[in-house]
Amino acid sequence: MLFVINAGSSSVKFSVYEMGSLDLIESGQASVRDGQIHMQAKASDGVQIDQSEVIAETEHDRVMVLLHAVHDLLSNQFPEPQCIVHRVVHGGESFADPVIVTEEIRNELETLVDLAPLHQPVNLAGIDVFGEAYPGVMQVACFDTAFHVGQSALETSYALPQSVRALGIRKYGFHGLSYAYIAEQLPTFGVQSPYKAIICHLGNGASICAVDSGRSVASTMGFTAVEGLPMGTRSGRIDPGVVLHLLDHCGWTLDEVEHLLYHDSGLKGLSGQSSDVRTLEEAKTNASEFALDYFAYRINSEIGQLNAVLGGADTIVFAGGIGEHSVRMRREVCRLLARWLPVSLSTERNEANDTMIHDDESTIRVLRIETDENGYMARAASRLIG
């Protein structure tokens, strides 16, 4: 058996595959939504598991509860795995390919925690929890930053002195496993090279990537996973002067500013209600409507920038939890795009959650693709082991 553990800031997705054939045996997710932990899993034979429990009080406890809940579920169903594969958000400048996790590599990944404080500790906790449960079983790390390796210096550099850039201060980009999977799948949907695609990974964490025939050219996230689009609880791009003002003139501490940017901003901060798009769509308050409109507004704006970098796009893809499931968000983004791009959405196809959701008048393809980071990681780990 091969386990894939995909630990995020608010959920842990997991999959179990047959070693060798990589046939999917079971997949599921332990997630947090509005104060409740939900555990859902589905086996290949159709058997479903649905559990829920009260959330732990702190962020750290929440993550550990999710990881242990996933471990308990898997250990009760399957014998000891032959390999455990983990998504690791940040690979820094050292890791461009999957690696077998050793103690030395585990320690090196911990030095990158400051670059992804919301995710890297969660990823490392997954390695530790499953390493302790299955001592001696090979663990493999796959990196969210790897897909963006090779972007030009014009894209990855900030306008800072060389002495600062030498400290590793640069754009890295994230959600690379999702983008790599989608780029791998595009030919299946008739998108043949050469092509220029803008892929929107919209979830609790959200970003957009410009892809030129399978190669990452530019992305909205940067040095950390807080840059770019507003997200569930993260602010996205913000004038750094705001941070300086809060520190110098408003008496805020560094910890308070960090908590603001990572945990109290984004859709949660704008709405004052929730970080979850489903909850906001149901609420229909002035604040929830503004938060959703703002999200669509910023997606349109960021697509414009990436379109300029690409020199024009022929394909737009919606992926991630919001991109895959929110009919409203896809409709609103495409309405804004249609003002300046030859995009025409099919109402029927969009509401049916079809894969191809543009209509016959649209010059630009608009696709809805369910991303499969776990499947991509399973194949990448299998190639590494082989």
C-alpha positions as CSV (number, residue, x, y, z in Angstrom):
1,M,0.0,0.0,0.0
2,L,1.0,3.6,-0.7
3,F,-0.5,6.3,1.5
4,V,-0.6,9.9,0.3
5,I,-1.1,12.6,3.0
6,N,-1.9,16.1,1.9
7,A,-2.0,18.3,4.9
8,G,-3.3,21.8,4.4
9,S,-4.1,24.8,6.7
10,S,-7.6,23.6,7.4
11,S,-7.9,20.0,6.1
12,V,-6.0,16.8,5.6
13,K,-6.7,15.0,2.3
14,F,-5.6,11.4,2.1
15,S,-5.5,8.6,-0.5
16,V,-4.5,4.9,-0.5
17,Y,-3.1,3.3,-3.6
18,E,-2.0,-0.2,-4.5
19,M,1.8,-0.2,-4.8
20,G,2.9,-0.8,-8.3
21,S,-0.4,-0.5,-10.2
22,L,-1.3,2.7,-8.3
23,D,-5.0,1.7,-8.4
24,L,-6.9,4.0,-6.0
25,I,-8.3,2.0,-3.0
26,E,-9.7,4.8,-0.8
27,S,-9.6,8.6,-0.6
28,G,-11.0,11.1,1.8
29,Q,-10.6,14.2,3.8
30,A,-10.6,15.4,7.4
31,S,-11.5,19.1,7.4
32,V,-12.6,22.0,9.5
33,R,-15.7,24.0,8.7
34,D,-17.2,26.5,11.1
35,G,-16.0,24.9,14.3
36,Q,-16.6,21.3,13.3
37,I,-14.1,18.6,12.2
38,H,-15.6,16.4,9.4
39,M,-14.1,13.1,8.4
40,Q,-15.3,11.7,5.0
41,A,-13.9,8.8,3.0
42,K,-14.9,6.7,0.1
43,A,-13.6,3.3,-0.9
44,S,-13.3,2.1,-4.4
45,D,-16.1,-0.3,-3.8
46,G,-18.4,2.6,-2.9
47,V,-18.4,2.2,0.9
48,Q,-18.5,5.6,2.5
49,I,-17.5,6.8,5.9
50,D,-18.8,10.1,7.4
51,Q,-17.8,11.2,10.9
52,S,-17.7,14.5,12.8
53,E,-16.4,15.7,16.1
54,V,-15.9,19.0,18.0
55,I,-12.9,21.0,16.9
56,A,-9.8,21.3,19.1
57,E,-9.3,24.7,20.7
58,T,-6.0,25.8,19.2
59,E,-4.6,25.7,15.6
60,H,-1.8,23.3,16.7
61,D,-4.3,21.0,18.4
62,R,-6.6,21.2,15.4
63,V,-3.9,20.0,13.0
64,M,-2.8,17.2,15.3
65,V,-6.4,16.0,15.7
66,L,-6.9,15.9,12.0
67,L,-3.6,14.0,11.4
68,H,-4.3,11.5,14.2
69,A,-7.9,11.0,13.0
70,V,-6.6,10.2,9.5
71,H,-4.0,7.8,10.9
72,D,-6.5,6.0,13.1
73,L,-8.9,5.5,10.1
74,L,-6.2,4.2,7.8
75,S,-4.5,2.0,10.4
76,N,-7.8,0.3,11.2
77,Q,-8.4,-0.6,7.5
78,F,-5.0,-1.3,6.0
79,P,-1.8,-3.2,6.8
80,E,1.4,-1.3,7.2
81,P,2.1,0.8,4.1
82,Q,5.2,0.3,2.0
83,C,5.5,4.1,1.4
84,I,4.0,7.3,2.8
85,V,4.0,10.3,0.5
86,H,3.6,13.9,1.9
87,R,2.8,17.2,0.3
88,V,5.3,19.8,1.5
89,V,4.5,23.3,0.7
90,H,7.9,24.9,0.6
91,G,11.0,23.4,-0.9
92,G,13.0,26.6,-0.9
93,E,15.8,26.8,-3.5
94,S,17.1,23.3,-2.7
95,F,14.3,21.0,-3.6
96,A,13.0,20.9,-7.2
97,D,12.0,17.2,-7.3
98,P,10.5,14.6,-4.8
99,V,12.9,13.3,-2.2
100,I,13.0,10.4,0.2
101,V,12.8,12.0,3.7
102,T,15.8,11.4,5.9
103,E,16.5,13.0,9.3
104,E,18.8,15.4,7.6
105,I,16.2,16.4,5.0
106,R,13.5,16.7,7.7
107,N,15.7,19.1,9.5
108,E,16.4,21.1,6.4
109,L,12.7,21.4,5.7
110,E,12.2,22.8,9.2
111,T,14.5,25.7,8.3
112,L,11.9,26.8,5.8
113,V,9.0,27.1,8.3
114,D,9.4,30.9,8.4
115,L,8.6,31.0,4.7
116,A,5.3,29.1,5.0
117,P,4.3,29.4,8.7
118,L,0.7,28.3,8.1
119,H,1.6,25.2,6.1
120,Q,5.2,23.9,6.6
121,P,4.7,23.0,10.3
122,V,1.5,21.1,9.3
123,N,3.4,19.2,6.6
124,L,6.3,18.4,9.0
125,A,3.7,17.3,11.7
126,G,2.3,14.8,9.1
127,I,5.8,13.4,8.5
128,D,6.4,13.1,12.2
129,V,3.0,11.5,13.1
130,F,3.2,8.9,10.4
131,G,7.0,8.4,10.9
132,E,6.3,7.6,14.6
133,A,3.4,5.3,13.7
134,Y,5.4,3.4,11.0
135,P,9.1,3.5,11.9
136,G,11.2,2.3,9.1
137,V,8.6,2.9,6.4
138,M,9.9,5.1,3.6
139,Q,8.5,8.6,3.5
140,V,8.6,10.8,0.4
141,A,8.2,14.6,0.2
142,C,6.7,16.3,-2.9
143,F,7.0,20.1,-3.1
144,D,4.4,22.7,-4.0
145,T,7.1,25.1,-5.1
146,A,8.8,22.7,-7.5
147,F,6.5,23.4,-10.5
148,H,7.6,27.0,-10.5
149,V,11.3,26.3,-10.6
150,G,12.6,27.7,-13.9
151,Q,10.6,30.9,-13.9
152,S,12.6,33.9,-15.2
153,A,14.5,36.2,-12.9
154,L,12.2,38.9,-14.1
155,E,9.3,37.0,-12.5
156,T,11.0,35.7,-9.3
157,S,12.9,38.9,-8.3
158,Y,11.8,41.7,-6.1
159,A,13.1,45.2,-6.6
160,L,15.5,44.9,-3.7
161,P,19.3,45.1,-3.4
162,Q,21.3,42.1,-4.3
163,S,22.5,41.8,-0.7
164,V,18.8,41.2,0.3
165,R,18.0,38.9,-2.6
166,A,21.1,36.8,-1.6
167,L,19.2,36.0,1.6
168,G,16.7,34.0,-0.5
169,I,14.2,36.8,-0.6
170,R,12.4,36.1,-3.9
171,K,9.1,34.8,-5.4
172,Y,8.7,31.0,-5.1
173,G,5.1,30.4,-6.0
174,F,2.9,27.6,-4.6
175,H,0.1,25.2,-5.4
176,G,2.5,23.6,-7.8
177,L,1.3,20.1,-7.4
178,S,-2.2,21.1,-8.4
179,Y,-0.9,23.1,-11.4
180,A,1.4,20.2,-12.5
181,Y,-1.5,17.8,-12.4
182,I,-3.8,20.1,-14.4
183,A,-1.0,20.7,-17.0
184,E,-0.6,17.0,-17.2
185,Q,-4.3,16.6,-17.9
186,L,-4.9,19.4,-20.3
187,P,-4.2,17.3,-23.5
188,T,-7.0,15.0,-22.4
189,F,-9.4,17.9,-22.8
190,G,-8.1,18.9,-26.3
191,V,-5.6,21.5,-25.1
192,Q,-2.5,20.7,-27.2
193,S,0.9,22.4,-27.1
194,P,1.6,25.1,-27.9
195,Y,-1.0,26.7,-25.6
196,K,-1.2,29.5,-23.1
197,A,-3.3,28.7,-20.0
198,I,-4.3,30.6,-16.9
199,I,-5.1,28.2,-14.1
200,C,-7.1,29.4,-11.1
201,H,-6.6,27.3,-8.0
202,L,-9.3,28.7,-5.8
203,G,-9.7,27.2,-2.3
204,N,-9.1,28.2,1.3
205,G,-5.7,29.0,-0.1
206,A,-6.0,30.6,-3.6
207,S,-3.6,31.5,-6.4
208,I,-3.4,31.7,-10.1
209,C,-0.7,30.5,-12.5
210,A,0.2,31.4,-16.1
211,V,1.3,28.2,-17.9
212,D,2.9,28.2,-21.3
213,S,2.7,24.7,-22.8
214,G,3.2,23.0,-19.5
215,R,5.8,25.4,-18.1
216,S,5.0,27.8,-15.2
217,V,5.7,31.3,-16.4
218,A,4.3,33.4,-13.5
219,S,2.1,33.0,-10.5
220,T,0.3,35.2,-8.0
221,M,1.9,33.8,-4.8
222,G,5.4,35.0,-4.0
223,F,7.9,34.7,-1.1
224,T,5.2,33.2,1.1
225,A,1.8,31.8,0.5
226,V,0.1,35.0,1.8
227,E,0.8,37.0,-1.3
228,G,-1.5,37.5,-4.3
229,L,-5.2,36.8,-4.1
230,P,-7.3,37.2,-0.9
231,M,-8.0,33.7,0.5
232,G,-10.1,32.1,3.2
233,T,-8.3,33.8,6.1
234,R,-5.2,35.3,4.4
235,S,-5.0,38.9,3.2
236,G,-3.3,38.3,-0.1
237,R,-1.4,41.2,-1.6
238,I,-1.2,44.2,0.7
239,D,0.9,47.4,0.7
240,P,3.8,46.7,3.0
241,G,3.4,50.2,4.4
242,V,0.3,48.9,6.1
243,V,2.4,46.5,8.2
244,L,4.9,49.2,9.0
245,H,2.0,51.5,10.1
246,L,0.5,48.9,12.4
247,L,3.9,48.3,14.0
248,D,5.2,51.8,14.2
249,H,2.0,53.9,14.8
250,C,-0.7,51.6,16.1
251,G,1.2,49.7,18.7
252,W,0.7,46.3,17.2
253,T,3.2,43.5,17.9
254,L,4.8,41.4,15.2
255,D,2.8,38.3,16.4
256,E,-0.5,40.3,16.1
257,V,0.3,41.5,12.6
258,E,1.2,37.9,11.5
259,H,-2.1,36.6,13.0
260,L,-4.0,39.3,11.2
261,L,-2.5,38.5,7.8
262,Y,-2.7,34.7,8.1
263,H,-5.8,34.1,10.2
264,D,-8.2,37.1,10.4
265,S,-8.1,38.5,6.9
266,G,-9.3,37.4,3.5
267,L,-13.0,36.3,3.2
268,K,-13.2,35.9,7.0
269,G,-12.0,39.4,7.6
270,L,-14.1,41.0,4.8
271,S,-17.3,39.3,5.8
272,G,-16.8,39.2,9.6
273,Q,-18.6,35.8,9.4
274,S,-16.7,32.9,7.8
275,S,-13.8,31.9,5.6
276,D,-15.9,29.4,3.8
277,V,-17.5,30.4,0.4
278,R,-20.4,28.0,0.9
279,T,-21.3,29.7,4.2
280,L,-21.0,33.1,2.7
281,E,-23.2,32.2,-0.4
282,E,-25.9,30.9,2.0
283,A,-25.7,33.9,4.3
284,K,-26.7,36.6,1.7
285,T,-25.8,39.5,4.0
286,N,-24.3,42.7,2.8
287,A,-20.9,41.8,4.2
288,S,-20.9,38.3,2.8
289,E,-22.0,39.6,-0.6
290,F,-19.2,42.2,-0.5
291,A,-16.6,39.5,0.4
292,L,-17.6,37.3,-2.5
293,D,-17.7,40.3,-5.0
294,Y,-14.3,41.4,-3.8
295,F,-12.9,37.9,-4.3
296,A,-14.2,37.8,-7.9
297,Y,-12.9,41.4,-8.5
298,R,-9.4,40.4,-7.5
299,I,-9.4,37.2,-9.5
300,N,-10.3,39.2,-12.6
301,S,-7.5,41.7,-11.8
302,E,-4.8,39.1,-11.3
303,I,-5.8,37.2,-14.5
304,G,-5.3,40.5,-16.3
305,Q,-1.7,40.7,-15.0
306,L,-0.9,37.1,-15.9
307,N,-2.5,37.5,-19.3
308,A,-0.1,40.4,-20.0
309,V,2.9,38.3,-18.9
310,L,1.7,35.4,-21.2
311,G,1.1,37.7,-24.1
312,G,-2.5,36.4,-24.3
313,A,-4.3,33.3,-23.1
314,D,-6.3,30.7,-25.0
315,T,-7.5,28.6,-22.0
316,I,-8.8,29.5,-18.5
317,V,-9.1,26.7,-15.9
318,F,-11.0,26.8,-12.6
319,A,-9.8,24.3,-10.0
320,G,-9.6,23.9,-6.2
321,G,-12.5,23.6,-3.9
322,I,-14.1,26.9,-4.8
323,G,-13.2,26.7,-8.5
324,E,-14.6,23.2,-8.8
325,H,-17.8,23.7,-6.8
326,S,-18.9,27.4,-6.7
327,V,-21.2,28.0,-9.7
328,R,-21.6,31.6,-8.6
329,M,-17.9,32.4,-8.4
330,R,-17.1,31.0,-11.9
331,R,-20.1,32.9,-13.3
332,E,-19.1,36.2,-11.7
333,V,-15.4,35.9,-12.7
334,C,-16.3,35.1,-16.3
335,R,-18.8,38.0,-16.3
336,L,-15.9,40.3,-15.4
337,L,-13.5,38.7,-17.8
338,A,-16.0,39.0,-20.7
339,R,-15.7,42.8,-20.5
340,W,-12.1,42.6,-21.9
341,L,-11.5,39.0,-23.1
342,P,-13.5,37.0,-25.7
343,V,-14.9,34.7,-22.9
344,S,-18.5,33.5,-23.1
345,L,-19.8,31.2,-20.4
346,S,-22.5,28.6,-20.9
347,T,-25.0,29.0,-18.1
348,E,-26.2,25.4,-18.5
349,R,-22.8,23.8,-18.5
350,N,-21.6,25.9,-15.6
351,E,-24.6,25.0,-13.4
352,A,-24.1,21.4,-14.4
353,N,-20.5,21.5,-13.3
354,D,-19.4,20.2,-16.7
355,T,-15.7,20.2,-17.6
356,M,-16.0,22.5,-20.6
357,I,-18.1,25.4,-19.4
358,H,-17.7,27.9,-22.2
359,D,-20.3,28.2,-24.9
360,D,-19.9,28.0,-28.7
361,E,-19.3,31.7,-29.0
362,S,-16.3,31.8,-26.7
363,T,-12.9,32.2,-28.4
364,I,-11.1,31.2,-25.1
365,R,-11.7,27.8,-23.6
366,V,-13.1,27.8,-20.1
367,L,-12.6,24.5,-18.2
368,R,-13.5,23.2,-14.8
369,I,-11.1,20.5,-13.8
370,E,-11.1,18.6,-10.5
371,T,-7.5,18.6,-9.4
372,D,-5.8,15.5,-8.0
373,E,-2.7,16.5,-6.1
374,N,-2.7,13.1,-4.4
375,G,-2.7,11.1,-7.6
376,Y,0.1,13.3,-9.0
377,M,2.2,12.7,-5.9
378,A,1.6,9.0,-6.0
379,R,2.9,8.8,-9.5
380,A,5.8,11.1,-8.7
381,A,6.8,9.0,-5.7
382,S,6.4,5.8,-7.6
383,R,8.8,7.1,-10.3
384,L,11.3,8.1,-7.6
385,I,11.2,4.7,-5.8
386,G,11.4,2.9,-9.1
